[in-house]
């Protein structure tokens, strides 16, 4: 009798019912990070993409894809960077974000991102910013 009362109480409290049971299998995959949030959190201290925004430590990245490197009017680029002669594309942005100083000796950007998923999310978002 005591066992049936305990069982009844457990069912009434939700224990032993389908509601309290954990499903089997892997948990659902995590949602991919929002690229705008990634940019703001990882790049936003030094860069902006807003038109006519004041310059920060780094150049405004609105329209960086496909802008010629080192050509944003009013930004004071390092000598090594200003002498570059290429247009930003996905491959160059990926190399740059991976290790800026390896790509352009003398570059002052210290940020590096080893995770290719994060780099590609940021690059994809930058392509949409004009």
C-alpha positions, 0 to 999 in steps of 0.5 A: 500500500505504501508503495502505491501511495508513493507511486501515485504521489510521484505521478501527481508530482510529475515524476514517472510521467512523460513530462519528466522524462528526458528524451533520448538522443543528442541535444538539438544543435546550437543555433549559429552565432549572429554575424552582426553580434560577432562583428560587434563583439570581436571587431566593434571596439576598433571598427564600425560599418556605419556610414559617416561614423567617426573613425576609430582605431581601425578604418570603417569597414562599411564597403570594405568588400571589395575596396582597395586595401589602404584607401579609406579617405581620412584613415592613417594607415601604417606604411606597410599597409598603405603600400599594399596593392590589392582589393579585399575579397573573401580569401584576403579577408580570411587570411587577414583575420587569421593573422594580420601581421603575417599577411602584412608585416608592420600591420598594427591590428592585433586581433586574430581569429583561429576559428574559420566558422567565426571568420567566415560569418564575419566576412559574410556579414561584411560583404553585406555592409555598404 
